[in-house]
Every structure is written in C-alpha cells, then in structure tokens.
Amino acid sequence: MKARTVRELGEHRRSVMAGTDPKKKWVSLCVGTGCIATGADKVAAAFREQAKNGRLGHVEVKETGCPGFCERGPLLTIHPEGIFYQNVKPEHVPDIVEKTILRGEIIKELLYTDPISGKQFEHEKDVPFYAKQHRLILGMNPMVDATRMDDYIANGGYGALEKVLGTMTPEQVIDEVKKAGLRGRGGAGFPAGLKWETTRKASSPDGTKYVVCNADEGDPGAFMNRSVLEGNPHCVLEGLMIGAFAIGATEGYAYIRAEYPLAVKNVAIAVQQARELGLLGKNILGTSFCFDMHIVQGAGAFVCGEETALIASIEGRRGMPRPRPPFPSVSGIWGKPTNINNVETWANVPLIINRGADWFQTIGSKTSKGTKIFALVGKIKNTGLVEVALGTTLREIVYGIGGGIPDGKKLKAVQCGGPSGGCISELNIDVPVDYEGLKQYGAMMGSGGMVVMDEDTCMVDVAHYFLGFTTFESCGKCPPCRIGTRKMRGMLAKIIEGKGEEGDIEKLEKLAITIQKGSLCGLGQTVPNPVLTTLRYFRDEYSAHVRDKRCPARVCKPLIWYEIDEKTCIGCQLCAKKCPAKAITGEKKKLHLIDREKCIRCGVCAQVCPKDSVDRRTKSAPGGA
C-alpha cells in the first residue's frame, strides 16, 4: 500500500501491530555477517528445508540481525519463551524443530555455559553477557527481518515519524533532541540538537540542505554501525527522515563503506520500501515535507570518516579534509548546509521522539546521556557487540559483561577509541565510560572500538602496531600528519629492534605532541594517542627497551631468544623437526641446542615442546639478544 496522509500511515501501523500475536511461537536466527561467517546461512537453509517439508507447521523462522554475542554464533532464540541456543550447526536443526519447537524440550549441549561459574542458561535474558547490558538499539536487531518493513512497524517503527509530521513543528523536534542531551556517537560527542539547530538556521540560496548518515566506520575490528544497518536499517532511516524534517533538508545520503555489502543491500531495500509506502518523495503523507535518500559507497579510506573528507568523497573528489570554518552545517555538500551524524546517533532519534527527552535523560551519566554500542575484542572471554548506558565503568564492561581475561592472565590495559584511541591502564579500570571520563585518561569514545590487552602484551609494540594503520591511512595533506606519523613509527621501530638510544623517548613524546597540535583534521590530531597514553602509563616498558634492550612482555623478537633447559629436555626431537629455520640440533634422547644466529624467534619450538623445556628469554646477553 501507499499511505497518502499521516492518518493513513497511523492506520497502517496500528493494523500491522494489531496483527501481531505476542504469544505466537517463532524463531529468531541471526544472519548478520558475523554469524554467516560461522555458517548461519547453512543453518537458515536447513530451517527452510524443514519448512518446505511441513515440519515447522505455523512456526516462523525469521532471519534477523546481529544480537551481539558474535563469538558464539550462529545464534538462535526461540520466542516467546526466549530459549537461547549458540554455536548452532545445520545438523542440529532437526532436533531443534522436533524437540524444542514442537515438544518444548531443552537441548542441553546447545545452551550457553558461563566460563566462570560453569552454570548453563536456558534464556537469553539471563546470559550474563546480555543481562548486564542496556540494549535500546541492538535489542531490536533480533526482533526484525531487515528486509521486511512490517517487522519494524510491528515493533513500533515509524510511530515517531507519524508523531513528528502529525503534531510537531521542526523547532519542537530540535528542542526535544536538545533537551534529551543526545550527543554524536561518531566520537567527538558534539550535541546533536545544537548541530541540527545550526544547520536549520544556515541559509541556502536555493533552499537545498542535506542530511548524511556517516556509516564509514573505518576502525579495525569495529562493526557497530555495520550490524545496526544490516539488522535494522529502518530505525536509522526513520531518524534521518525526522532529522531532515527538523533541519529543512530535502535530500539525504547514507555513506556506507563498500566492504559492508549486506549493509548496503539492506539499506537499499529499506529505502525502496519506504518510498513505496509513501515516506520518501514529494509532499510526504500529504504534508509540505519533501525528502529523498541516496546511497553512496565509500572506498574504504579511514580519513573519510572525517566530515569534510566524507563530503569530498560524496562529491566525487578525493577524500581529503579541509580547514574549518566554514563547518559543514553552514557549507557542506556542494556548498549547501549539511548535517552529518553517524548511524547510532540517527538510530536514537525515534526512541527520543517516541519516549520523550525526559525518559532519555534518565539513562547515562551527568554529561553523557543514553547508551553506546562498543565492539569488545581482544584478550577477553566474551567478545562481540555490547550496548551499555554511558557512564558504566570499564571494569563492569570487561569483567561483568566480557567475563574477564582468559587463561588466568591479568588485565594490563584497554584501548578505547579505535586505532587513534588511548590505552587506559588497569589501574584506572574504574573510569566511567563516557565522553569526559575517557578524555581525562587520554582516551576517547571514538566510534566504539574497545580492545582488551593482557599481561603478555607489549605496550611499545601496541603503539607501533596502531601507528602502522594510521600512518598508512593518512591522506598526506598536512605535513605534521604526513611526515610526523612516519617519523614517529620509525622511532618506535628503532626502539622495538633494540636500537633505541638515550633521549629517544623524550624525542618521541615531543614529536607526538607536535603532531597532535599541528595536524589539520581529527585523524592527525588523535594519531599520537596510543603513543602518548602508553608513555603516560607504561613508560617503564619504553625504558626497558631503550636502556636494557629488554622487552618485559617478551614480545619484540629482536629482544628475545630461546634456550632449551638441559634438566627437562627429553630429546624427543619435536622442536628440531618443526623448526622452520633448522636452528635446533641434537640426538634423540639427548639435550638439544638452539643456534641463536639461525634462530628466527618464531616460537614454534616452545609451542611443540611436550615438557615446556624451551624458555623464552629477554635480557642483555653476551653478543646481544
């Protein structure tokens, strides 16, 4: 159908919602990119086969978006009971249908077992990973098939748009967003309502203004925006429509990196469905509001997450930032006022309109309202997407949701904010995760990357690793970033190789501060963060590398070597057989020796030794390490 008025949209919404039976049994199967990587597409095919043979009866299996617990995929939940199965395989499907769906029996081997308590959980809401989250946005992903608009509508979708077009003025919408305290989720945390207001007040000779959804998300290992767009694109589209109405924009762009093919596909389907329902185009729902959407695929340049570089890319130019002012709100795409917010920011807008600014104000910390989605990865038991109220402590995220550090290791640091974020020491683990809380420790929110590191991590190596990424991604426009990042990475490489000299640490720190102060855009200004924070909290590790030619974490290859313990070596010859450099010699059942000149420090000998007789050492030795 095509709704011609706001009233008709309301009637359609209420009809769809009335046709939803909350007691009806149905299955939610995640087919997001993460679960597809572990075989969810094959599980879905197995369910379709069951349906084709009539074994499912009236039970529907919805192929839905990412619920967050990616490492446990494929994930499946049976509603309305909320029975949660993980690591589902195609061969499990007949039993799931016959035993659980039709007879209500629980399949124990598919339940989640908590690694700490050993307790099994039948229901999704009780799993510790989910129980301690506040899933305002991600919680909708398992409820809808992204390709079916009525699924979104059945869960309250487009109610906010109906309210806005039927009862609110643009100024009232902006005031509500300002009152809510919504801040940009792309990293800077600028107040969204103030940004909207600036764009609305900006003049345009022909009246053209733009709204943009920044879905570039270039941080390695971060996939928050991708998962929202894949799983529930309509919530973002509805937010964009409301923003366009408030700002006075007539066109919108979804800028999505081309590496997200499923997100691009599902957003395109959502745009077409919205157009068919009458929510895009001229005089939408019989009002004077005119608005349409376009999709632009980014080529994967990290710098295009910066607003002015993104604008250049949309215009067909090389993605490079420009000086500001003028800001995009005044002069953006083709010189017209342009409002850019990221995926999460737009997704929050319908929630604020539906539930009110006062409700939104109750969630989060004093200065940071609402929730934030993080990609929790690294040396952590439970990896995946987590959504928590802003102000939740880092400790609660790492231990309460993430389950702590595997293998009995100790937490060393958490890097927040992507490759140009800062590393927060374990000593500061109780920091509240919000914009101001992270900033005081040298880190930042970023788009939501959160990398956990254990005691075996070398912080000098970490800084060098992230500098490798940001150096490669520098657009090269300004000298501090173009030249400074390469120089800084070279200094780190020198230290890692055991060639550091007295004064190098001070020179590195001075260079990092210079780059921070002199770079043109946010990329260059934040590139030094991993260096500055590791120097701030782990300076002793830098000193050990420079003065002692030693890597305390035993990671940096030029500063380590391997020896075989003569007391425990049984002469099994496994190390000699597996050594790729042929650096180990010794007769069977006799002590083996490692030739340091030939050894490439790969560590294979230590991995294969059945008696743990190979010792990895890191300290000055005769002839060098």
Stockholm file with secondary structure:
# STOCKHOLM 1.0

chainA/1-625         MKARTVRELGEHRRSVMAGTDPKKKWVSLCVGTGCIATGADKVAAAFREQAKNGRLGHVEVKETGCPGFCERGPLLTIHPEGIFYQNVKPEHVPDIVEKTILRGEIIKELLYTDPISGKQFEHEKDVPFYAKQHRLILGMNPMVDATRMDDYIANGGYGALEKVLGTMTPEQVIDEVKKAGLRGRGGAGFPAGLKWETTRKASSPDGTKYVVCNADEGDPGAFMNRSVLEGNPHCVLEGLMIGAFAIGATEGYAYIRAEYPLAVKNVAIAVQQARELGLLGKNILGTSFCFDMHIVQGAGAFVCGEETALIASIEGRRGMPRPRPPFPSVSGIWGKPTNINNVETWANVPLIINRGADWFQTIGSKTSKGTKIFALVGKIKNTGLVEVALGTTLREIVYGIGGGIPDGKKLKAVQCGGPSGGCISELNIDVPVDYEGLKQYGAMMGSGGMVVMDEDTCMVDVAHYFLGFTTFESCGKCPPCRIGTRKMRGMLAKIIEGKGEEGDIEKLEKLAITIQKGSLCGLGQTVPNPVLTTLRYFRDEYSAHVRDKRCPARVCKPLIWYEIDEKTCIGCQLCAKKCPAKAITGEKKKLHLIDREKCIRCGVCAQVCPKDSVDRRTKSAPGGA
#=GR chainA/1-625 SS CCCCSHHHHHHHHHHHHHTCCTTCCEEEEECSHHHHHTTHHHHHHHHHHHHHTTCSTTCEEEEECCCSCGGGCSCEEEETTTEEECSCCGGGHHHIIIIIITTCCCCGGGSEECTTTCCEESBGGGSHHHHTCCCSSGGGGGGCCTTCHHHHHHTTTTHHHHHHHHHCCHHHHHHHHHHHTCBCTTTTCCBHHHHHHHHHHSCCTTCCCEEEEEECCCSTTCCHHHHHHHHCHHHHHHHHHHHHHHHTCSEEEEEEETTCHHHHHHHHHHHHHHHHHTSSBSSGGGSSCCBEEEEEEECCCGGGGSHHHHHHHHTTSCCCCCCCSSCTTTSCGGGSCEEEEEHHHHHHHHHHHHHCHHHHHTSBCSSSBSEEEEEEEESCSSCEEEEEETTCBHHIIIIIITCCCGGGCCEEEEEESGGGSEEEEGGGTTCBCSHHHHHTTTCCCTTSEEEEEETTCCHHHHHHHHHHHHHHHCCCCSHHHHHHHHHHHHHHHHHHTTCCCTTHHHHHHHHHHHHHHHCSSHHHHHTTHHHHHHHHHCHHHHHHHHHSCCCTTSCCGGGCEEEECTTTCCCCCHHHHHCTTCCEECCTTSCCEECTTTCCCCCHHHHHCTTCCEEEECSCCTTCC
#=GC SS_cons         CCCCSHHHHHHHHHHHHHTCCTTCCEEEEECSHHHHHTTHHHHHHHHHHHHHTTCSTTCEEEEECCCSCGGGCSCEEEETTTEEECSCCGGGHHHIIIIIITTCCCCGGGSEECTTTCCEESBGGGSHHHHTCCCSSGGGGGGCCTTCHHHHHHTTTTHHHHHHHHHCCHHHHHHHHHHHTCBCTTTTCCBHHHHHHHHHHSCCTTCCCEEEEEECCCSTTCCHHHHHHHHCHHHHHHHHHHHHHHHTCSEEEEEEETTCHHHHHHHHHHHHHHHHHTSSBSSGGGSSCCBEEEEEEECCCGGGGSHHHHHHHHTTSCCCCCCCSSCTTTSCGGGSCEEEEEHHHHHHHHHHHHHCHHHHHTSBCSSSBSEEEEEEEESCSSCEEEEEETTCBHHIIIIIITCCCGGGCCEEEEEESGGGSEEEEGGGTTCBCSHHHHHTTTCCCTTSEEEEEETTCCHHHHHHHHHHHHHHHCCCCSHHHHHHHHHHHHHHHHHHTTCCCTTHHHHHHHHHHHHHHHCSSHHHHHTTHHHHHHHHHCHHHHHHHHHSCCCTTSCCGGGCEEEECTTTCCCCCHHHHHCTTCCEECCTTSCCEECTTTCCCCCHHHHHCTTCCEEEECSCCTTCC
//
